[in-house]
Amino acid sequence: MSPPSMLVARLRTWLERLRADALDALAVVLPVTCASCGAVDRALCRRCGEHLARDTGVRACELRVVAGDGSRIPVFAASDYEGAVKALIAALKERGRTDAARPLGLLLRRAMSGLAESARAPASATGPPPAWVPVLAPSSPRSRRARGYAHLAVLWEVAVPGTRGVDGLRVSRLVRDQAGLSRHGRAANLRGAYVADPRLAGARVVLVDDVVTSGATIRESVRALEAVGAVVIGCAVIAETRRRSSQSP
């Protein structure tokens, strides 16, 4: 590592320590609870933070999503949908805990990096890679009103500061809450429910969401985006719900 790089690394480490010390001091004056376990600490206490770091790992999901031309669309996740990650997402979406967005946004950044790495052109290729547009998965107007904010927009701002995720999809009809629905029920519930912005015609799109379960949201988003001429090159999510066999090995 060159001397300038070492200096930058040391400065980054010092700033992180300074930030941690400041948060510790603030927690004494204005105590908050951990959004994951409820302990009086920070938005994410040290113990839950350690669990989060240990239990997460970027991977390509086994979920099969196929584009209109028959090619497979890669889906990358940074974690399983369980434990601290599940608690943090619930805190952000259901309890107004926007302070939970930072650790989740950093996970989304890792998923985006994994997707970008998988799509990197061969070393022999010349010229910069084609630009792509981050499109946020849609939320129902009812959900947005209840939260008072667009949670994916908040997460994207943490994941890639200074940029903006595109609201290129909208829900065009009433849909049921997906929770509790079967795999086929989720697909039927969302079939034909999304409409994409026509201005995305010709754009290379990366779909961004918080959790993938059955893939119904991703598949319906792909259908709507391709209907206006967009090309979906991949999807990045914070967490994946993995199906576990009920049969013993």
N, C-alpha and C positions, 0 to 999 in steps of 0.2 A: 504494500500500500504506500502511495506517495505521501510526502509530508503534508501537502494541502488536503489530501483525502483524510489523513489521520486527524488533522485539525478539525475538519468538518465533522467527523465521527465523534470526536471528543466533545465538540460544542453541542451536538445533538444529544449526546448522553447527559451532559450537564443541564441542558434545557428540560429534558424529561424529568430529571431528578428535581429540578426547581419547581416544575409543574406539580409533581407528586407532593412535594413539601407544602406547596401553596394549598392544594386540595385538602391535605390533612389539617392544616390550620383552619381552613374555612369550615370543615366539618365539625370542628369544636365549637365555632361561633354559631353556625347555622346547620345543625345536624340534619342529615337526610338518611333515608334507609336504602339499602342495596335493593335495586329493582329485581334482583334474582332471588335472594334468600330472605330479605326483609331485615337484616341486621342493621343497626344504626352505624352507618359508615359513610360510604359514597354511593353514587349511582350504581357502581359495581365494586363490591368489596374485594380486598386482596385475595381471599380464599376462592371466591367465585371467579375472579380474574385468572387465577392459576388453573382452575378447572377448565375454564374456557380455552386458555392457551394450550393445555395438554390434550383436550378432547377434539380440537378442530384440525382439519387438514383438507386442503383443496383437492378436489377430485372431479373427474368427468362422471356424471350420473349415468346409471344404466338405462334410465328412461329413454324410450325411443320416440323421437319427434321427427317426422318426415316432411320435407318441403314439397311443394307442388311438382318439382321436377324429379322427385324420387330420392334425392340426396338426404342424408341424415343431418339434422341440425344439432350441434353439440350443446349440452347443458352442463354448466359447471356450478358446483356448490362448494361452500367453505366449511360446512358442518352438518352433522345430523340435527334434525329438529327435535331436540330433547334437552333436558338439563337446563343449564344457565341460558343457552341460546333461546330455547322455547320460552323461558320466563321473561327474558328481556324483550322478545318480540311482543308478547302479551302485554307487557308493561307499556310499550310504545303505542300499540294499537288500541288497547282497551282502557288504560288508566292514565293516559295523557302524560306519561313519563318520557318527555322528549330528551331527558338526560341519558336515556338508554340508547340513544341513536349513535353515540360515539363508538362504543365497542362493536355494535352491529354494523355500522358504516365501514369500520376497518375490515370486518369479515367480508363485506361486499367488495371492497377493494381487492382483497385476495382472490375472490372468485373471478373478478374481472381480469386480474393479472394472469390467472390460470387459463382463462379463455383466450386472452391475447397471445400467450405463449404457444398455445396449441395451434393457433391460426397463423403463426409467424411464417413468412415466406422463406424458402430455402436461401442459404447464404449466397448462392450463385445468382439469385434474382437481383435485378437492378431497379433503382427508383424506390420511393417511399411506398409503404403499403396503402391501399385505398382507404379513404376516410370512411368512418361508420358513425351512425347516429344512435345514441342511447335512448330507447323508448321505454318509458315506465309502464308496467302493467296497470290496467285501469282499476279504479275503485268505484263502487257505486256512489252516486251523489249522497245517498243517505249515510253511508259510512263516513264520507268526508265531512258532512255537517256534524255528525256525532263527535268526531275527533277534533274538529276545528282546524285541521291541517292535513296536508297530503303527506302521509308518513314516508312514502317512497322518495318524494322530493327531498325530504329532510335527510334520509339515509344517503341519497346520491350526493348531496352537498358535502357530507362527511367523507364519503368514499373518494370523490374527486373534487376537492375544493376549488371554487372559482368557476366551475362549469355548471351546466343546468341540464337535467334530464328532460326529455321531450314528452309532453302529454299528447302522444299521437294516437291514443285509443280512447274511446268512450263507450260506456255501457248504453245500449240503445233501447233496452226494454227491461222490465222487472225480472230479476233473478232471485232465487232463494239463496240463503246463506249456505255455503258449500259444506260447512261443518256437519258431520253426521251422515252425509250422503255417500252412497256406494260409488265405486269407480264409474260404473255406467250411469248412475244418477248424476254425478258431477258433469260428465260429458253432455248428457241430455239437457241439464240445467243451463249450460253456457252455449249450446249449439246455436250459432247465428246471433249471439247476443252483443257482439262487439262491432264497432264501425271505426275504421282507421281514417286519419286525416289524408285527403287526396294529395296534399303537398309532399307527402312522403314517397310519391311515385318515383321510382328509380333509385331511391336511397338504399344503402347497405345498413341494415338495422341490427342492433344488439338489444334484445329484450331483457329488461331488468325487473326482478320480482324479489319478494322476501322469502317465500317458502314454496317449494314444489312438492305436491303430494301425488296426485294421479296424472298430472300433466294436462288436465283439461283447460286450465287458463292459458298455458303456453300454446297448445294446439289451436285454440280459438283465436288467440292473438295472431298466430302465424297465418291462419286463414284470412283474417280481416286485413292484415298488412299486405299479403300477397294479392288480395282482391283489388288494391289500389296501385299495384305495381312495385311495391317495396320488396327487397330481398333480405330475408332474415338469415344472418350468418351465424347466430349463436344466441345463447341465453345465459345469464349469470344470476344466481340466487344466493341468498345467505345460507339457507339450510334446506336439506332434503329429508322428507319423511320416507324412511326405508321400510318396505314391506317385510315383515318377518313371518316365516312359515310357522303355522300352528302345529305342525307335525314335529315330533322329536326326532333328532338325527338317528 
